[in-house]
């Protein structure tokens, strides 16, 4: 399964730019990049702390919880997400591949060593890495950065071997994530898309449903539960 910003939007997760506030005068590229961090790490951390506070007040929605149920119902399940908000884990999903990192984590800008998740970053006194002394930054993929090759390789391996691929709440425009459902389809998987509006993936999908994930996915889960109860072996068929 692949999820994008659409499922988080249903929980009210703000995008890079909210409707008001101090940060409206900045373009995301001016804050979410290594160049910005090198030039003004204090400002970048002030922005990320502000975003963390916003996300801390957001809860998983019915779509997140339905996916968590799917992860428990299916014998083999992998969730690949483009989102950095951590809501899938909060809802209880397992086996999550976070393509773009997690805004709740921090790491060294030089060696990549992760720091404890409960470590609060004071923008006026950014801590140094205990391993190499580099500045601590958010553990997210910034503009101009490559995805972690181990993470994206894992995502493509799962796409190649899956029987069913669900694409949920994503525009299917951001690569390389947008290639994952195409790869799955070419390797024989059934492709199901759930999104508010048609995407470049819609014509390829075996089933394309326009609607909110919070409305559609619980119905899918209930159907799987009924099938599970009716299976003589006691396993999903």
ABEGO torsion letter per residue (X at the ends): XBBBAAAAAAAGBBBABBABEAAAABBAAAABBAAAAAABAAAAAAAAAAAAAAAAABBBBAAAAAAAAAAAABABBBBBBABAAGAAAAAGBBGBBBAAEBAABBBBAAAGBBBBAABBBBAABBBBBAAAGBBBBBBBBBBGBBBBAAAAAAAAAAAAABABBBBBGBAGABOAAAAAAAAAAAAGBBBBBBBABBBAAAAABABBBBEBAAAAAAAAAAAAAAAAAABAAGBBX
